Amino acid sequence: MSTTQIYAQPRLEDLVSKVLEHYARPRAVGPVIEPAYDDAAVRELLGLPA
């Protein structure tokens, strides 16, 4: 276990790189309700804001 322990801990450079990569991604678009459905009913069913 002690010999593989050095590989299980990320280097600070790798961690910073992954965090920057995460925040560089475009934000996800919220849910889109198809026009065929009743907007108010779907929002109530899913607990989405009006």
mmCIF entry with sequence, helices, sheets and N, C-alpha, C, O atoms, coordinates in Angstrom:
data_MODEL
# 
_entry.id   MODEL 
# 
_entity.id                         1 
_entity.type                       polymer 
_entity.pdbx_number_of_molecules   1 
# 
_entity_poly.entity_id                      1 
_entity_poly.type                           'polypeptide(L)' 
_entity_poly.nstd_linkage                   no 
_entity_poly.nstd_monomer                   no 
_entity_poly.pdbx_seq_one_letter_code       MSTTQIYAQPRLEDLVSKVLEHYARPRAVGPVIEPAYDDAAVRELLGLPA 
_entity_poly.pdbx_seq_one_letter_code_can   MSTTQIYAQPRLEDLVSKVLEHYARPRAVGPVIEPAYDDAAVRELLGLPA 
_entity_poly.pdbx_strand_id                 A 
# 
loop_
_entity_poly_seq.entity_id 
_entity_poly_seq.num 
_entity_poly_seq.mon_id 
_entity_poly_seq.hetero 
1 1  MET n 
1 2  SER n 
1 3  THR n 
1 4  THR n 
1 5  GLN n 
1 6  ILE n 
1 7  TYR n 
1 8  ALA n 
1 9  GLN n 
1 10 PRO n 
1 11 ARG n 
1 12 LEU n 
1 13 GLU n 
1 14 ASP n 
1 15 LEU n 
1 16 VAL n 
1 17 SER n 
1 18 LYS n 
1 19 VAL n 
1 20 LEU n 
1 21 GLU n 
1 22 HIS n 
1 23 TYR n 
1 24 ALA n 
1 25 ARG n 
1 26 PRO n 
1 27 ARG n 
1 28 ALA n 
1 29 VAL n 
1 30 GLY n 
1 31 PRO n 
1 32 VAL n 
1 33 ILE n 
1 34 GLU n 
1 35 PRO n 
1 36 ALA n 
1 37 TYR n 
1 38 ASP n 
1 39 ASP n 
1 40 ALA n 
1 41 ALA n 
1 42 VAL n 
1 43 ARG n 
1 44 GLU n 
1 45 LEU n 
1 46 LEU n 
1 47 GLY n 
1 48 LEU n 
1 49 PRO n 
1 50 ALA n 
# 
_struct_asym.id          A 
_struct_asym.entity_id   1 
# 
loop_
_struct_conf.conf_type_id 
_struct_conf.id 
_struct_conf.pdbx_PDB_helix_id 
_struct_conf.beg_label_comp_id 
_struct_conf.beg_label_asym_id 
_struct_conf.beg_label_seq_id 
_struct_conf.pdbx_beg_PDB_ins_code 
_struct_conf.end_label_comp_id 
_struct_conf.end_label_asym_id 
_struct_conf.end_label_seq_id 
_struct_conf.pdbx_end_PDB_ins_code 
_struct_conf.beg_auth_comp_id 
_struct_conf.beg_auth_asym_id 
_struct_conf.beg_auth_seq_id 
_struct_conf.end_auth_comp_id 
_struct_conf.end_auth_asym_id 
_struct_conf.end_auth_seq_id 
_struct_conf.pdbx_PDB_helix_class 
_struct_conf.details 
_struct_conf.pdbx_PDB_helix_length 
HELX_P HELX_P1 AA1 GLN A 5  ? ALA A 8  ? GLN A 5  ALA A 8  1 ? 4  
HELX_P HELX_P2 AA2 LEU A 12 ? ALA A 24 ? LEU A 12 ALA A 24 1 ? 13 
HELX_P HELX_P3 AA3 ASP A 39 ? LEU A 46 ? ASP A 39 LEU A 46 1 ? 8  
# 
_struct_conf_type.id          HELX_P 
_struct_conf_type.criteria    ? 
_struct_conf_type.reference   ? 
# 
loop_
_atom_site.group_PDB 
_atom_site.id 
_atom_site.type_symbol 
_atom_site.label_atom_id 
_atom_site.label_alt_id 
_atom_site.label_comp_id 
_atom_site.label_asym_id 
_atom_site.label_entity_id 
_atom_site.label_seq_id 
_atom_site.pdbx_PDB_ins_code 
_atom_site.Cartn_x 
_atom_site.Cartn_y 
_atom_site.Cartn_z 
_atom_site.occupancy 
_atom_site.B_iso_or_equiv 
_atom_site.pdbx_formal_charge 
_atom_site.auth_seq_id 
_atom_site.auth_comp_id 
_atom_site.auth_asym_id 
_atom_site.auth_atom_id 
_atom_site.pdbx_PDB_model_num 
ATOM 1   N N  . MET A 1 1  ? 0.814   -1.176 0.000   1.00 0.00 ? 1  MET A N  1 
ATOM 2   C CA . MET A 1 1  ? 0.000   0.000  0.000   1.00 0.00 ? 1  MET A CA 1 
ATOM 3   C C  . MET A 1 1  ? 0.868   1.254  0.000   1.00 0.00 ? 1  MET A C  1 
ATOM 4   O O  . MET A 1 1  ? 0.541   2.233  -0.670  1.00 0.00 ? 1  MET A O  1 
ATOM 5   N N  . SER A 1 2  ? 1.945   1.232  0.728   1.00 0.00 ? 2  SER A N  1 
ATOM 6   C CA . SER A 1 2  ? 2.775   2.437  0.828   1.00 0.00 ? 2  SER A CA 1 
ATOM 7   C C  . SER A 1 2  ? 3.458   2.768  -0.503  1.00 0.00 ? 2  SER A C  1 
ATOM 8   O O  . SER A 1 2  ? 3.761   3.931  -0.770  1.00 0.00 ? 2  SER A O  1 
ATOM 9   N N  . THR A 1 3  ? 3.700   1.759  -1.334  1.00 0.00 ? 3  THR A N  1 
ATOM 10  C CA . THR A 1 3  ? 4.366   2.043  -2.604  1.00 0.00 ? 3  THR A CA 1 
ATOM 11  C C  . THR A 1 3  ? 3.424   2.680  -3.624  1.00 0.00 ? 3  THR A C  1 
ATOM 12  O O  . THR A 1 3  ? 3.873   3.434  -4.487  1.00 0.00 ? 3  THR A O  1 
ATOM 13  N N  . THR A 1 4  ? 2.139   2.389  -3.537  1.00 0.00 ? 4  THR A N  1 
ATOM 14  C CA . THR A 1 4  ? 1.181   2.982  -4.478  1.00 0.00 ? 4  THR A CA 1 
ATOM 15  C C  . THR A 1 4  ? 0.538   4.261  -3.937  1.00 0.00 ? 4  THR A C  1 
ATOM 16  O O  . THR A 1 4  ? -0.184  4.954  -4.654  1.00 0.00 ? 4  THR A O  1 
ATOM 17  N N  . GLN A 1 5  ? 0.802   4.559  -2.684  1.00 0.00 ? 5  GLN A N  1 
ATOM 18  C CA . GLN A 1 5  ? 0.191   5.734  -2.061  1.00 0.00 ? 5  GLN A CA 1 
ATOM 19  C C  . GLN A 1 5  ? 0.602   7.036  -2.757  1.00 0.00 ? 5  GLN A C  1 
ATOM 20  O O  . GLN A 1 5  ? -0.188  7.978  -2.813  1.00 0.00 ? 5  GLN A O  1 
ATOM 21  N N  . ILE A 1 6  ? 1.811   7.099  -3.281  1.00 0.00 ? 6  ILE A N  1 
ATOM 22  C CA . ILE A 1 6  ? 2.261   8.325  -3.944  1.00 0.00 ? 6  ILE A CA 1 
ATOM 23  C C  . ILE A 1 6  ? 1.483   8.586  -5.224  1.00 0.00 ? 6  ILE A C  1 
ATOM 24  O O  . ILE A 1 6  ? 1.392   9.732  -5.664  1.00 0.00 ? 6  ILE A O  1 
ATOM 25  N N  . TYR A 1 7  ? 0.915   7.538  -5.837  1.00 0.00 ? 7  TYR A N  1 
ATOM 26  C CA . TYR A 1 7  ? 0.144   7.705  -7.064  1.00 0.00 ? 7  TYR A CA 1 
ATOM 27  C C  . TYR A 1 7  ? -1.318  8.059  -6.784  1.00 0.00 ? 7  TYR A C  1 
ATOM 28  O O  . TYR A 1 7  ? -2.014  8.558  -7.669  1.00 0.00 ? 7  TYR A O  1 
ATOM 29  N N  . ALA A 1 8  ? -1.783  7.808  -5.575  1.00 0.00 ? 8  ALA A N  1 
ATOM 30  C CA . ALA A 1 8  ? -3.181  8.046  -5.224  1.00 0.00 ? 8  ALA A CA 1 
ATOM 31  C C  . ALA A 1 8  ? -3.444  9.498  -4.825  1.00 0.00 ? 8  ALA A C  1 
ATOM 32  O O  . ALA A 1 8  ? -4.602  9.909  -4.751  1.00 0.00 ? 8  ALA A O  1 
ATOM 33  N N  . GLN A 1 9  ? -2.415  10.269 -4.570  1.00 0.00 ? 9  GLN A N  1 
ATOM 34  C CA . GLN A 1 9  ? -2.586  11.657 -4.167  1.00 0.00 ? 9  GLN A CA 1 
ATOM 35  C C  . GLN A 1 9  ? -2.259  12.566 -5.349  1.00 0.00 ? 9  GLN A C  1 
ATOM 36  O O  . GLN A 1 9  ? -1.155  12.512 -5.890  1.00 0.00 ? 9  GLN A O  1 
ATOM 37  N N  . PRO A 1 10 ? -3.232  13.411 -5.753  1.00 0.00 ? 10 PRO A N  1 
ATOM 38  C CA . PRO A 1 10 ? -2.989  14.275 -6.906  1.00 0.00 ? 10 PRO A CA 1 
ATOM 39  C C  . PRO A 1 10 ? -1.975  15.371 -6.587  1.00 0.00 ? 10 PRO A C  1 
ATOM 40  O O  . PRO A 1 10 ? -1.878  15.847 -5.456  1.00 0.00 ? 10 PRO A O  1 
ATOM 41  N N  . ARG A 1 11 ? -1.230  15.753 -7.611  1.00 0.00 ? 11 ARG A N  1 
ATOM 42  C CA . ARG A 1 11 ? -0.317  16.877 -7.452  1.00 0.00 ? 11 ARG A CA 1 
ATOM 43  C C  . ARG A 1 11 ? -1.137  18.164 -7.490  1.00 0.00 ? 11 ARG A C  1 
ATOM 44  O O  . ARG A 1 11 ? -2.206  18.203 -8.099  1.00 0.00 ? 11 ARG A O  1 
ATOM 45  N N  . LEU A 1 12 ? -0.643  19.201 -6.850  1.00 0.00 ? 12 LEU A N  1 
ATOM 46  C CA . LEU A 1 12 ? -1.350  20.475 -6.799  1.00 0.00 ? 12 LEU A CA 1 
ATOM 47  C C  . LEU A 1 12 ? -1.577  21.023 -8.205  1.00 0.00 ? 12 LEU A C  1 
ATOM 48  O O  . LEU A 1 12 ? -2.636  21.587 -8.482  1.00 0.00 ? 12 LEU A O  1 
ATOM 49  N N  . GLU A 1 13 ? -0.608  20.868 -9.087  1.00 0.00 ? 13 GLU A N  1 
ATOM 50  C CA . GLU A 1 13 ? -0.742  21.360 -10.465 1.00 0.00 ? 13 GLU A CA 1 
ATOM 51  C C  . GLU A 1 13 ? -1.894  20.664 -11.189 1.00 0.00 ? 13 GLU A C  1 
ATOM 52  O O  . GLU A 1 13 ? -2.633  21.297 -11.943 1.00 0.00 ? 13 GLU A O  1 
ATOM 53  N N  . ASP A 1 14 ? -2.043  19.352 -10.954 1.00 0.00 ? 14 ASP A N  1 
ATOM 54  C CA . ASP A 1 14 ? -3.131  18.602 -11.585 1.00 0.00 ? 14 ASP A CA 1 
ATOM 55  C C  . ASP A 1 14 ? -4.489  19.048 -11.052 1.00 0.00 ? 14 ASP A C  1 
ATOM 56  O O  . ASP A 1 14 ? -5.453  19.171 -11.807 1.00 0.00 ? 14 ASP A O  1 
ATOM 57  N N  . LEU A 1 15 ? -4.553  19.286 -9.761  1.00 0.00 ? 15 LEU A N  1 
ATOM 58  C CA . LEU A 1 15 ? -5.796  19.720 -9.150  1.00 0.00 ? 15 LEU A CA 1 
ATOM 59  C C  . LEU A 1 15 ? -6.213  21.095 -9.666  1.00 0.00 ? 15 LEU A C  1 
ATOM 60  O O  . LEU A 1 15 ? -7.377  21.300 -10.013 1.00 0.00 ? 15 LEU A O  1 
ATOM 61  N N  . VAL A 1 16 ? -5.285  22.024 -9.718  1.00 0.00 ? 16 VAL A N  1 
ATOM 62  C CA . VAL A 1 16 ? -5.575  23.368 -10.219 1.00 0.00 ? 16 VAL A CA 1 
ATOM 63  C C  . VAL A 1 16 ? -5.984  23.297 -11.684 1.00 0.00 ? 16 VAL A C  1 
ATOM 64  O O  . VAL A 1 16 ? -6.906  23.998 -12.099 1.00 0.00 ? 16 VAL A O  1 
ATOM 65  N N  . SER A 1 17 ? -5.331  22.486 -12.451 1.00 0.00 ? 17 SER A N  1 
ATOM 66  C CA . SER A 1 17 ? -5.657  22.325 -13.865 1.00 0.00 ? 17 SER A CA 1 
ATOM 67  C C  . SER A 1 17 ? -7.087  21.832 -14.054 1.00 0.00 ? 17 SER A C  1 
ATOM 68  O O  . SER A 1 17 ? -7.818  22.353 -14.896 1.00 0.00 ? 17 SER A O  1 
ATOM 69  N N  . LYS A 1 18 ? -7.486  20.837 -13.279 1.00 0.00 ? 18 LYS A N  1 
ATOM 70  C CA . LYS A 1 18 ? -8.841  20.291 -13.390 1.00 0.00 ? 18 LYS A CA 1 
ATOM 71  C C  . LYS A 1 18 ? -9.897  21.309 -12.954 1.00 0.00 ? 18 LYS A C  1 
ATOM 72  O O  . LYS A 1 18 ? -10.956 21.396 -13.575 1.00 0.00 ? 18 LYS A O  1 
ATOM 73  N N  . VAL A 1 19 ? -9.627  22.074 -11.906 1.00 0.00 ? 19 VAL A N  1 
ATOM 74  C CA . VAL A 1 19 ? -10.579 23.087 -11.457 1.00 0.00 ? 19 VAL A CA 1 
ATOM 75  C C  . VAL A 1 19 ? -10.739 24.163 -12.526 1.00 0.00 ? 19 VAL A C  1 
ATOM 76  O O  . VAL A 1 19 ? -11.860 24.578 -12.819 1.00 0.00 ? 19 VAL A O  1 
ATOM 77  N N  . LEU A 1 20 ? -9.644  24.616 -13.107 1.00 0.00 ? 20 LEU A N  1 
ATOM 78  C CA . LEU A 1 20 ? -9.722  25.620 -14.169 1.00 0.00 ? 20 LEU A CA 1 
ATOM 79  C C  . LEU A 1 20 ? -10.447 25.079 -15.390 1.00 0.00 ? 20 LEU A C  1 
ATOM 80  O O  . LEU A 1 20 ? -11.214 25.801 -16.026 1.00 0.00 ? 20 LEU A O  1 
ATOM 81  N N  . GLU A 1 21 ? -10.213 23.829 -15.718 1.00 0.00 ? 21 GLU A N  1 
ATOM 82  C CA . GLU A 1 21 ? -10.895 23.190 -16.843 1.00 0.00 ? 21 GLU A CA 1 
ATOM 83  C C  . GLU A 1 21 ? -12.403 23.127 -16.586 1.00 0.00 ? 21 GLU A C  1 
ATOM 84  O O  . GLU A 1 21 ? -13.205 23.357 -17.490 1.00 0.00 ? 21 GLU A O  1 
ATOM 85  N N  . HIS A 1 22 ? -12.773 22.814 -15.350 1.00 0.00 ? 22 HIS A N  1 
ATOM 86  C CA . HIS A 1 22 ? -14.198 22.729 -15.004 1.00 0.00 ? 22 HIS A CA 1 
ATOM 87  C C  . HIS A 1 22 ? -14.885 24.081 -15.172 1.00 0.00 ? 22 HIS A C  1 
ATOM 88  O O  . HIS A 1 22 ? -15.961 24.155 -15.765 1.00 0.00 ? 22 HIS A O  1 
ATOM 89  N N  . TYR A 1 23 ? -14.287 25.136 -14.665 1.00 0.00 ? 23 TYR A N  1 
ATOM 90  C CA . TYR A 1 23 ? -14.910 26.451 -14.737 1.00 0.00 ? 23 TYR A CA 1 
ATOM 91  C C  . TYR A 1 23 ? -14.820 27.084 -16.124 1.00 0.00 ? 23 TYR A C  1 
ATOM 92  O O  . TYR A 1 23 ? -15.497 28.079 -16.385 1.00 0.00 ? 23 TYR A O  1 
ATOM 93  N N  . ALA A 1 24 ? -14.011 26.537 -17.009 1.00 0.00 ? 24 ALA A N  1 
ATOM 94  C CA . ALA A 1 24 ? -13.914 27.050 -18.373 1.00 0.00 ? 24 ALA A CA 1 
ATOM 95  C C  . ALA A 1 24 ? -15.033 26.499 -19.256 1.00 0.00 ? 24 ALA A C  1 
ATOM 96  O O  . ALA A 1 24 ? -15.283 27.028 -20.339 1.00 0.00 ? 24 ALA A O  1 
ATOM 97  N N  . ARG A 1 25 ? -15.710 25.436 -18.798 1.00 0.00 ? 25 ARG A N  1 
ATOM 98  C CA . ARG A 1 25 ? -16.800 24.847 -19.578 1.00 0.00 ? 25 ARG A CA 1 
ATOM 99  C C  . ARG A 1 25 ? -17.986 25.801 -19.646 1.00 0.00 ? 25 ARG A C  1 
ATOM 100 O O  . ARG A 1 25 ? -18.231 26.555 -18.704 1.00 0.00 ? 25 ARG A O  1 
ATOM 101 N N  . PRO A 1 26 ? -18.719 25.771 -20.750 1.00 0.00 ? 26 PRO A N  1 
ATOM 102 C CA . PRO A 1 26 ? -19.933 26.596 -20.818 1.00 0.00 ? 26 PRO A CA 1 
ATOM 103 C C  . PRO A 1 26 ? -20.972 26.084 -19.819 1.00 0.00 ? 26 PRO A C  1 
ATOM 104 O O  . PRO A 1 26 ? -21.058 24.888 -19.541 1.00 0.00 ? 26 PRO A O  1 
ATOM 105 N N  . ARG A 1 27 ? -21.746 27.009 -19.296 1.00 0.00 ? 27 ARG A N  1 
ATOM 106 C CA . ARG A 1 27 ? -22.782 26.629 -18.331 1.00 0.00 ? 27 ARG A CA 1 
ATOM 107 C C  . ARG A 1 27 ? -23.865 25.811 -19.023 1.00 0.00 ? 27 ARG A C  1 
ATOM 108 O O  . ARG A 1 27 ? -24.190 26.043 -20.188 1.00 0.00 ? 27 ARG A O  1 
ATOM 109 N N  . ALA A 1 28 ? -24.407 24.865 -18.295 1.00 0.00 ? 28 ALA A N  1 
ATOM 110 C CA . ALA A 1 28 ? -25.477 24.028 -18.821 1.00 0.00 ? 28 ALA A CA 1 
ATOM 111 C C  . ALA A 1 28 ? -26.763 24.848 -18.932 1.00 0.00 ? 28 ALA A C  1 
ATOM 112 O O  . ALA A 1 28 ? -27.071 25.676 -18.075 1.00 0.00 ? 28 ALA A O  1 
ATOM 113 N N  . VAL A 1 29 ? -27.484 24.600 -19.987 1.00 0.00 ? 29 VAL A N  1 
ATOM 114 C CA . VAL A 1 29 ? -28.765 25.264 -20.190 1.00 0.00 ? 29 VAL A CA 1 
ATOM 115 C C  . VAL A 1 29 ? -29.804 24.563 -19.328 1.00 0.00 ? 29 VAL A C  1 
ATOM 116 O O  . VAL A 1 29 ? -29.794 23.337 -19.215 1.00 0.00 ? 29 VAL A O  1 
ATOM 117 N N  . GLY A 1 30 ? -30.689 25.324 -18.729 1.00 0.00 ? 30 GLY A N  1 
ATOM 118 C CA . GLY A 1 30 ? -31.738 24.759 -17.887 1.00 0.00 ? 30 GLY A CA 1 
ATOM 119 C C  . GLY A 1 30 ? -32.696 23.899 -18.688 1.00 0.00 ? 30 GLY A C  1 
ATOM 120 O O  . GLY A 1 30 ? -32.596 23.822 -19.912 1.00 0.00 ? 30 GLY A O  1 
ATOM 121 N N  . PRO A 1 31 ? -33.618 23.257 -18.002 1.00 0.00 ? 31 PRO A N  1 
ATOM 122 C CA . PRO A 1 31 ? -34.555 22.379 -18.696 1.00 0.00 ? 31 PRO A CA 1 
ATOM 123 C C  . PRO A 1 31 ? -35.438 23.149 -19.668 1.00 0.00 ? 31 PRO A C  1 
ATOM 124 O O  . PRO A 1 31 ? -35.857 24.274 -19.397 1.00 0.00 ? 31 PRO A O  1 
ATOM 125 N N  . VAL A 1 32 ? -35.710 22.520 -20.801 1.00 0.00 ? 32 VAL A N  1 
ATOM 126 C CA . VAL A 1 32 ? -36.567 23.119 -21.816 1.00 0.00 ? 32 VAL A CA 1 
ATOM 127 C C  . VAL A 1 32 ? -37.855 22.305 -21.869 1.00 0.00 ? 32 VAL A C  1 
ATOM 128 O O  . VAL A 1 32 ? -37.823 21.082 -21.998 1.00 0.00 ? 32 VAL A O  1 
ATOM 129 N N  . ILE A 1 33 ? -38.973 22.991 -21.769 1.00 0.00 ? 33 ILE A N  1 
ATOM 130 C CA . ILE A 1 33 ? -40.272 22.315 -21.808 1.00 0.00 ? 33 ILE A CA 1 
ATOM 131 C C  . ILE A 1 33 ? -40.807 22.393 -23.229 1.00 0.00 ? 33 ILE A C  1 
ATOM 132 O O  . ILE A 1 33 ? -40.933 23.475 -23.801 1.00 0.00 ? 33 ILE A O  1 
ATOM 133 N N  . GLU A 1 34 ? -41.117 21.239 -23.785 1.00 0.00 ? 34 GLU A N  1 
ATOM 134 C CA . GLU A 1 34 ? -41.637 21.170 -25.147 1.00 0.00 ? 34 GLU A CA 1 
ATOM 135 C C  . GLU A 1 34 ? -42.942 21.951 -25.258 1.00 0.00 ? 34 GLU A C  1 
ATOM 136 O O  . GLU A 1 34 ? -43.745 21.940 -24.325 1.00 0.00 ? 34 GLU A O  1 
ATOM 137 N N  . PRO A 1 35 ? -43.168 22.625 -26.380 1.00 0.00 ? 35 PRO A N  1 
ATOM 138 C CA . PRO A 1 35 ? -44.381 23.426 -26.549 1.00 0.00 ? 35 PRO A CA 1 
ATOM 139 C C  . PRO A 1 35 ? -45.675 22.610 -26.469 1.00 0.00 ? 35 PRO A C  1 
ATOM 140 O O  . PRO A 1 35 ? -46.729 23.166 -26.161 1.00 0.00 ? 35 PRO A O  1 
ATOM 141 N N  . ALA A 1 36 ? -45.614 21.319 -26.739 1.00 0.00 ? 36 ALA A N  1 
ATOM 142 C CA . ALA A 1 36 ? -46.822 20.493 -26.714 1.00 0.00 ? 36 ALA A CA 1 
ATOM 143 C C  . ALA A 1 36 ? -47.340 20.262 -25.291 1.00 0.00 ? 36 ALA A C  1 
ATOM 144 O O  . ALA A 1 36 ? -48.499 19.888 -25.110 1.00 0.00 ? 36 ALA A O  1 
ATOM 145 N N  . TYR A 1 37 ? -46.488 20.482 -24.278 1.00 0.00 ? 37 TYR A N  1 
ATOM 146 C CA . TYR A 1 37 ? -46.889 20.274 -22.894 1.00 0.00 ? 37 TYR A CA 1 
ATOM 147 C C  . TYR A 1 37 ? -47.355 21.574 -22.266 1.00 0.00 ? 37 TYR A C  1 
ATOM 148 O O  . TYR A 1 37 ? -46.947 22.658 -22.683 1.00 0.00 ? 37 TYR A O  1 
ATOM 149 N N  . ASP A 1 38 ? -48.210 21.459 -21.263 1.00 0.00 ? 38 ASP A N  1 
ATOM 150 C CA . ASP A 1 38 ? -48.670 22.612 -20.510 1.00 0.00 ? 38 ASP A CA 1 
ATOM 151 C C  . ASP A 1 38 ? -47.524 23.058 -19.602 1.00 0.00 ? 38 ASP A C  1 
ATOM 152 O O  . ASP A 1 38 ? -47.136 22.338 -18.682 1.00 0.00 ? 38 ASP A O  1 
ATOM 153 N N  . ASP A 1 39 ? -46.990 24.241 -19.866 1.00 0.00 ? 39 ASP A N  1 
ATOM 154 C CA . ASP A 1 39 ? -45.822 24.759 -19.159 1.00 0.00 ? 39 ASP A CA 1 
ATOM 155 C C  . ASP A 1 39 ? -46.048 24.784 -17.646 1.00 0.00 ? 39 ASP A C  1 
ATOM 156 O O  . ASP A 1 39 ? -45.193 24.327 -16.887 1.00 0.00 ? 39 ASP A O  1 
ATOM 157 N N  . ALA A 1 40 ? -47.175 25.306 -17.208 1.00 0.00 ? 40 ALA A N  1 
ATOM 158 C CA . ALA A 1 40 ? -47.458 25.432 -15.773 1.00 0.00 ? 40 ALA A CA 1 
ATOM 159 C C  . ALA A 1 40 ? -47.547 24.060 -15.101 1.00 0.00 ? 40 ALA A C  1 
ATOM 160 O O  . ALA A 1 40 ? -47.056 23.882 -13.986 1.00 0.00 ? 40 ALA A O  1 
ATOM 161 N N  . ALA A 1 41 ? -48.169 23.097 -15.774 1.00 0.00 ? 41 ALA A N  1 
ATOM 162 C CA . ALA A 1 41 ? -48.318 21.762 -15.195 1.00 0.00 ? 41 ALA A CA 1 
ATOM 163 C C  . ALA A 1 41 ? -46.971 21.062 -15.060 1.00 0.00 ? 41 ALA A C  1 
ATOM 164 O O  . ALA A 1 41 ? -46.715 20.423 -14.040 1.00 0.00 ? 41 ALA A O  1 
ATOM 165 N N  . VAL A 1 42 ? -46.111 21.167 -16.057 1.00 0.00 ? 42 VAL A N  1 
ATOM 166 C CA . VAL A 1 42 ? -44.789 20.533 -16.006 1.00 0.00 ? 42 VAL A CA 1 
ATOM 167 C C  . VAL A 1 42 ? -43.939 21.182 -14.910 1.00 0.00 ? 42 VAL A C  1 
ATOM 168 O O  . VAL A 1 42 ? -43.262 20.479 -14.160 1.00 0.00 ? 42 VAL A O  1 
ATOM 169 N N  . ARG A 1 43 ? -43.967 22.494 -14.812 1.00 0.00 ? 43 ARG A N  1 
ATOM 170 C CA . ARG A 1 43 ? -43.192 23.180 -13.774 1.00 0.00 ? 43 ARG A CA 1 
ATOM 171 C C  . ARG A 1 43 ? -43.662 22.768 -12.379 1.00 0.00 ? 43 ARG A C  1 
ATOM 172 O O  . ARG A 1 43 ? -42.843 22.564 -11.482 1.00 0.00 ? 43 ARG A O  1 
ATOM 173 N N  . GLU A 1 44 ? -44.955 22.647 -12.198 1.00 0.00 ? 44 GLU A N  1 
ATOM 174 C CA . GLU A 1 44 ? -45.480 22.222 -10.885 1.00 0.00 ? 44 GLU A CA 1 
ATOM 175 C C  . GLU A 1 44 ? -45.067 20.788 -10.601 1.00 0.00 ? 44 GLU A C  1 
ATOM 176 O O  . GLU A 1 44 ? -44.656 20.474 -9.484  1.00 0.00 ? 44 GLU A O  1 
ATOM 177 N N  . LEU A 1 45 ? -45.170 19.918 -11.591 1.00 0.00 ? 45 LEU A N  1 
ATOM 178 C CA . LEU A 1 45 ? -44.815 18.510 -11.425 1.00 0.00 ? 45 LEU A CA 1 
ATOM 179 C C  . LEU A 1 45 ? -43.349 18.338 -11.042 1.00 0.00 ? 45 LEU A C  1 
ATOM 180 O O  . LEU A 1 45 ? -43.025 17.524 -10.177 1.00 0.00 ? 45 LEU A O  1 
ATOM 181 N N  . LEU A 1 46 ? -42.465 19.099 -11.680 1.00 0.00 ? 46 LEU A N  1 
ATOM 182 C CA . LEU A 1 46 ? -41.033 18.972 -11.441 1.00 0.00 ? 46 LEU A CA 1 
ATOM 183 C C  . LEU A 1 46 ? -40.512 19.887 -10.346 1.00 0.00 ? 46 LEU A C  1 
ATOM 184 O O  . LEU A 1 46 ? -39.338 19.811 -9.983  1.00 0.00 ? 46 LEU A O  1 
ATOM 185 N N  . GLY A 1 47 ? -41.369 20.749 -9.815  1.00 0.00 ? 47 GLY A N  1 
ATOM 186 C CA . GLY A 1 47 ? -40.933 21.653 -8.760  1.00 0.00 ? 47 GLY A CA 1 
ATOM 187 C C  . GLY A 1 47 ? -40.050 22.764 -9.257  1.00 0.00 ? 47 GLY A C  1 
ATOM 188 O O  . GLY A 1 47 ? -39.206 23.264 -8.514  1.00 0.00 ? 47 GLY A O  1 
ATOM 189 N N  . LEU A 1 48 ? -40.228 23.169 -10.517 1.00 0.00 ? 48 LEU A N  1 
ATOM 190 C CA . LEU A 1 48 ? -39.426 24.248 -11.107 1.00 0.00 ? 48 LEU A CA 1 
ATOM 191 C C  . LEU A 1 48 ? -40.062 25.593 -10.791 1.00 0.00 ? 48 LEU A C  1 
ATOM 192 O O  . LEU A 1 48 ? -41.274 25.667 -10.590 1.00 0.00 ? 48 LEU A O  1 
ATOM 193 N N  . PRO A 1 49 ? -39.263 26.665 -10.742 1.00 0.00 ? 49 PRO A N  1 
ATOM 194 C CA . PRO A 1 49 ? -39.848 27.983 -10.503 1.00 0.00 ? 49 PRO A CA 1 
ATOM 195 C C  . PRO A 1 49 ? -40.744 28.405 -11.669 1.00 0.00 ? 49 PRO A C  1 
ATOM 196 O O  . PRO A 1 49 ? -40.535 28.012 -12.817 1.00 0.00 ? 49 PRO A O  1 
ATOM 197 N N  . ALA A 1 50 ? -41.722 29.197 -11.341 1.00 0.00 ? 50 ALA A N  1 
ATOM 198 C CA . ALA A 1 50 ? -42.695 29.629 -12.361 1.00 0.00 ? 50 ALA A CA 1 
ATOM 199 C C  . ALA A 1 50 ? -42.099 30.584 -13.359 1.00 0.00 ? 50 ALA A C  1 
ATOM 200 O O  . ALA A 1 50 ? -42.791 31.033 -14.273 1.00 0.00 ? 50 ALA A O  1 
# 
